[in-house]
């Protein structure tokens, strides 16, 4: 399974970016997908998760109301729309596939995701 995250870049505070994560080697139709991020000197943290149908979504408190996760199962791709970006959103953003199909629990726990992309860097300037 390969995950390719892209769409990161440099943006001013208050701006927006849309990240994409294209998955190959496994259909994601039946899997919860997650977004995590890791800032310099910090541990990886959960950002958002989207259930396999796209109907249920879950966000960390730090991004709730600003970020929106979506998916296109036909394209085997998930997205993260990031609005009202803040300097503290600066990090490498990773997408991941949950390790079991049809599981919505443990959606915010990195240990329950078994396939990860290489990450895309988001830098928000003040």
Secondary structure, DSSP 8 states (H G I E B T S, - for coil): -EEEEE--EEEETT--EEEEEEEESS--TTS-EEEEEE-TTS--EEEEEE-TTSS-EEE-TTTTTTEEEEEEGGGTEEEEEE-S--GGG-EEEEEEEESSTT--TTTT-GGGEEEE---EEEEEE-
